[in-house]
Amino acid sequence: MSDHKLDIGINFIDGINKLGSILGYHTQTEKLVDMIKRNSPAVDLAWFKEENQKFPLFIFEVESSATNGMTYNPMKVFSKKNEKFEKPLFFFQLVLSGGQDSSRIDDLRETYGTYNYRIYRVSTYESQSFLFDILEQHRQISQNLDVIQLIRFLFESKWIDFDLFSLTNHIESLDFEKESGLLLSSYIFLASHYKELIPITVGYLRKIHTDFYSNLNKVRYSSYMGSTWCFPIHLGIIYASTEDLYTKDKALNQLKYWQNNKQHLSMIGPHFGLSQDYDEFIIWGAGGLFGVLSSLFYDNNARLYFANQLKKIIDETKLEYKIPNLLWLLHIIPPIEESKSFFEYVIRIIKEIGSFSLESFWNPPFLNHDEDYIDLFIQKSDSIFDFQDYIKLINGKQRRDNMLGIQIACSLLTNDYYDEEMNKNIISTI
């Protein structure tokens, strides 16, 4: 087939080309059917497993419209002897406009329907079938699928019409990334960028958390927070995503059971000396993690529970190292009368330390500071507010956004870089 002149054909071939690269294939446009014969016909696009392979696995022919000439395109491949051109694993032919009732399309289906061949009318619902069929054929080659790149490309390019829920259900039904455990972390990463992925991510999380520990092979993160503290954050995401009281109660009870860990030490507690990494996490990370959980489990009783857990850590921490968790505690406690004892507890220790930073109050440290932070903090002498002014400050924060809270949690699970912007976002959702 000659080179496409119309933008619609060029753009569609470019989209297939990009999709092939995402799936890990070497792609080639205008691939000659006969490398020896002069003026040999060519196919629009071919995908190869590797660059130097002689014959493609997949062939794509793109027709701007249903014409008489398109009937020749599959024939130039399927009529060749295997010695000259091995048959592809699959041959995709697409008609971009018109052809809804074309007898030519019906004739092609009848003629080549017994081959690994299908023809699609992109101007109808068949564009999604085309995408799904590509994924099915790819699954015969590999169980690996870069879900992040795939969905990002489909979202941002607007290359083809598809239904997101149907696509992710199709990916899951084909068992992509079955052994690697990357599907969940891919969903989590995408949910941190696209709110449309949040319901899908939550649905997949619920399947895993039905029996979390027997599904650990489905959970894999490369970040510290994801690999170490994903369990309570997952439960928080489930809690924040629903209004169903039974689901909320179950998620909170699961978290408390996990935290209490009756047979051993609590999961997040003042257990200094277990390891240097754990000590550093308790000082610099515990408050922030309880802050994230308070944002997700947004309920006064839950927040008071997290405040109690954090207070236990502060009680057993050296005076100057209490500062990060004290600041987080002021945000975790709900702005109600029952929180007054916690507030007075913080003020008493702040006075003992002899310094306070209002800037640090609005941006408490979370896994991104060291002892220099403490040295700078104790040089501050800002006035501390009383309980009533504190209530006004907390109530005066911007309106909570559950979806933003979930997105922040997803970002935390999939990133190892925690900047001030993330801290401020966490604070804004508590």
Secondary structure, 3 states (H helix, E strand, C coil): CCCCCCHHHHHHHHHHHHHHHHCCCEEEEEEECCCCCCCCCEEEEEEECCCCCCCCCEEEEEEEECCHHHHHHHHHHHCCCCCCCCCCCEEEEEEEECCCCCHHHHHHHHHHCCCCEEEEECCCCHHHHHHHHHHHHHHHHCCCCCHHHHHHHHHHHCCCCCCHHHHHHHHHHCCCCCCCCHHHHHHHHHHCCCHHHHHHHHHHHHHHHCCHHHHHHHCCCCCHHHHHHHHHHHHHHHHHCCCCHHHHHHHHHHHHHHHHCCCCCCCCCCCCCCCHHHHHHHHHCHHHHHHHHHHHCCCHHHHHHHHHHHHHHHHCCCHHHHHHHHHHHHHHCCCCHHHHHHHHHHHHHHHHHCCCCHHHHHCCCCCCCCHHHHHHHCCCCCCCCCHHHHHHHHHCCCCCCHHHHHHHHHHHHHCCCCCHHHHHHHHHHC
